[in-house]
Amino acid sequence: MGRALMTTNALATLIAEIEADPSLEEPGRLLQRIDVLDRLEADLPDVRSADPHAASIDLALCERARDVRARLEGANRAVYRSIRCGIRCGSGATPLVGWAEKHRAAGDVTTPVHGEHYDSLDVLVGGVLRLSPPGPAVGELDQEMVPYQPTPARHIFDLMDRVGLTEHDVLVDLGSGLGHVPLLVSICTDAEAVGVELQPAYVESARRCARTLNLSRAAFLQQDARETDLSAGTVFYLFTPFIGGMLRSVLDSLHVQAASRAIRVCTLGPCTPMVAEEPWLKTEDAPVTDRIAIFGSRGRA
Ligand SMILES: C[S@@+](CC[C@H](N)C(=O)[O-])C[C@H]1O[C@@H](n2cnc3c(N)ncnc32)[C@H](O)[C@@H]1O
């Protein structure tokens, strides 16, 4: 069977499934809708480019595909709007945390928290935060600086669950990119959150989001993490923003902070093994690179 015919068959089956299930448009089925839209996108590479002839897809089928996609995307936008509205009024944590819990309950069966992949929770968070994607305005990075990649959303909710942030905490994301972590922390917890990021375009995008959503407890500094005053932070997060000597230098600064008060350091990715070697830090978990590791300082030096 040719590729085009296989695509058409898979697409026809998927569209028939969607059309037969009107409940898919209910607000509570957001996560299923995101998955269905993902499948639709995979089966329909040429419809978005409005060139159905290129894939020999039946025109009527194309029309039905466009129609179901528009209805499902519209239903998603309505949920995002309502969550944004709640956040602006200060009651946004409950729906967002509720969605993260639903996602986790489904994930216990299908996608565990471990891993670097993105999934439906990232689409949901993206729809709510509406961050501008990184654009050409972004400058070159030094060799030891790691280019932007966001923490998968399920890890951020995992961090918030396990760290138990309170109103006495200030979480500092060192190398905060577009700001997902500080933004979600300020929406979902009582802590303050600060993002430190070198790239001005990312900082501007994060600040714009915080302003639009009335997030008074999220702040973004356009700075080199090596030169940042870390004295207000109680929890520091690093999604491997830098490596080598740069990471060494920031770990030394964190060590200085830990000499005068208890701090926690949370990491994700390849920087975790290096952080785990720090004698002034301890952890109760076996640190792995594909789930956030949480370290506590050992007490005053
Ligand atoms: C892997 S991304 C992590 C983004 C964000 N923390 C998250 O988890 O969604 C690393 C970020 O660190 C930034 N970065 C790299 N070196 C930096 C430095 N010395 N000071 C501040 N930001 C830095 C990069 O521009 C990039 O946006």
PDBQT file of the ligand as one rigid body, heavy atoms in Angstrom, charges set to zero:
ROOT
HETATM    1  C1  LIG A 401      18.785  24.550  29.263  1.00  0.00    +0.000 C 
HETATM    2  S1  LIG A 401      18.138  26.202  29.278  1.00  0.00    +0.000 S 
HETATM    3  C2  LIG A 401      17.154  26.137  30.742  1.00  0.00    +0.000 C 
HETATM    4  C3  LIG A 401      15.943  27.069  30.703  1.00  0.00    +0.000 C 
HETATM    5  C4  LIG A 401      15.072  27.120  31.944  1.00  0.00    +0.000 C 
HETATM    6  N1  LIG A 401      15.829  27.046  33.170  1.00  0.00    +0.000 N 
HETATM    7  C5  LIG A 401      14.057  26.004  31.964  1.00  0.00    +0.000 C 
HETATM    8  O1  LIG A 401      14.329  25.041  32.670  1.00  0.00    +0.000 OA
HETATM    9  O2  LIG A 401      13.018  26.075  31.303  1.00  0.00    +0.000 OA
HETATM   10  C6  LIG A 401      19.596  27.110  29.762  1.00  0.00    +0.000 C 
HETATM   11  C7  LIG A 401      19.450  28.617  29.755  1.00  0.00    +0.000 C 
HETATM   12  O3  LIG A 401      20.545  29.180  30.462  1.00  0.00    +0.000 OA
HETATM   13  C8  LIG A 401      20.929  30.398  29.847  1.00  0.00    +0.000 C 
HETATM   14  N2  LIG A 401      22.315  30.662  30.250  1.00  0.00    +0.000 N 
HETATM   15  C9  LIG A 401      23.434  30.014  29.869  1.00  0.00    +0.000 A 
HETATM   16  N3  LIG A 401      24.502  30.521  30.516  1.00  0.00    +0.000 NA
HETATM   17  C10 LIG A 401      24.054  31.528  31.320  1.00  0.00    +0.000 A 
HETATM   18  C11 LIG A 401      24.679  32.412  32.257  1.00  0.00    +0.000 A 
HETATM   19  N4  LIG A 401      25.992  32.386  32.487  1.00  0.00    +0.000 N 
HETATM   20  N5  LIG A 401      23.898  33.285  32.923  1.00  0.00    +0.000 NA
HETATM   21  C12 LIG A 401      22.571  33.332  32.719  1.00  0.00    +0.000 A 
HETATM   22  N6  LIG A 401      21.932  32.536  31.844  1.00  0.00    +0.000 NA
HETATM   23  C13 LIG A 401      22.656  31.620  31.164  1.00  0.00    +0.000 A 
HETATM   24  C14 LIG A 401      20.753  30.110  28.345  1.00  0.00    +0.000 C 
HETATM   25  O4  LIG A 401      20.601  31.300  27.612  1.00  0.00    +0.000 OA
HETATM   26  C15 LIG A 401      19.469  29.254  28.361  1.00  0.00    +0.000 C 
HETATM   27  O5  LIG A 401      18.329  30.055  28.204  1.00  0.00    +0.000 OA
ENDROOT
TORSDOF 0
